[in-house]
């Protein structure tokens, strides 16, 4: 039995551009820029991109009755629901900061370490666990 033959090594020639890329310093290699360049955007698309960048979207757990009331008021006033919600949040924050309204009557003790209190919304019910502060 003859000895095992070693497989022949193939000498591959790389394209000079590929070889230069593979041998280049990784910190010096240009990375592609993702997203559409500003030049190709229409004026509308540029304004929308700016508007979306300044927009804050957040999620809140709300009782369904509040959602229904918001939809009803938005239809009556003929305004978008998101703008109506922003108005009510803005108005409530202003009133809270001036001391016109307080959270104290709605605070209930929390049983988890992350929060000292929860807020109980008075939607047609009375809660005897309410904390006075």
N, C-alpha and C positions, 0 to 999 in steps of 0.2 A: 504494500500500500504506500502510495507516494504521500509526501507531506502536503499539508493543506496549503493551497495557494493563497497569497494575500490579495485582497481585492485591489484593483488598480485605483489610484487616486486620480480623479478627473480635475484638471486645471480649468476652472471656469474664469472667463474674463468678464469682469463687470464693466458696465458702462462707466466712463469717467465721472459723470455727474452723480451716479449712484455711489460710487466709491468715495467721492469727496463728501457726500452727505453722511455716509456711514462712519467716516473717519473724523468728522467735524466735532468740535466741542459742543456738547448738548446745550450749554448755556448760551451759545452763540447762534443756534439754529432758529430761524424765524418760525414762529407758530402762526397758523392761520387765525385770522380774526373771525369770530362767529358773529352772526347777525347781519342784517342788511346794512350796507354802507349808507351813510346819510345822503350821498349823492343820488342814489336810486329811489329815495323816498319822495312821495308826493308831499306837498304842503300839508294836506289833511293827515297823512300818515305821521309826519313829524309832530304836528300838534297833538295827535292821539298818543304818540309815544311819550311826550312830555306830560300830558294829562294823566296817563296811566302810571307814570313813574311817581307822581305826587299823590296818587290815590292810595288810601289805606283801606284794606279789606280785612274784616275781622268777623268771627262767628260768636254768637251769643245764644245761650239756652233761654228761650222765652216761652212763657205759657201761650198756648194756642189762642186764647182769647185776646192777648195783646196783638198777635199777628193779624187776627181778624179785624180788630179795631183799626190797626194801621192801614189795612187794605181798604176798609170802608172810608176812612178819612181821606186817604189818597184819591179815591174815586170821587168823593164829594168835592174836594179842593182841586181836582184835576192836576195833580203833581206826581212825580215819580216817588215810589215808596222809599227808595234809598235817600232821596233828598228830604222827605218828611222825617225819616228816622234821624238824619243828621240834624235837622232843625230841633227836634225834641231833645236830642242829646245835648246840643249846644245850649238850648234854653235851660235845661235842667242843671247843667254844669255851671252856667252863669248864676242861677238862683242858689245853688249850693255854695258857691264861692262867696256870695254876698251874705250868706247866713239866712236867706229867706226860707230855705228848706233844710232839713237835717235827716240823717239816716237813723238817728237814735230810736224812734218809735218802731222801726222795722227790723232792728237787730235781734237775732236769736242766737243763743249759745251754740257754738260748733263743737262737735265731738272729734274733730280731726286736728292734728297739731299744726297744719299749714295755715289755718285761718282761726282767728279767735271767734269770729261771728259769721253768720250767714244772714242774708236779708230775706225776710218773709214779705212777699207782696200781698197786700190785703185785697185779694180778689174774691170777694164774697164769703169770707170765712174769718173766724176769730182764732188766734193762736195764744193760748195761755202761757207758753214758754218764752214769750217775748221779754227781752232784757231791757230795763230802763237804764239809760246812761246819760 
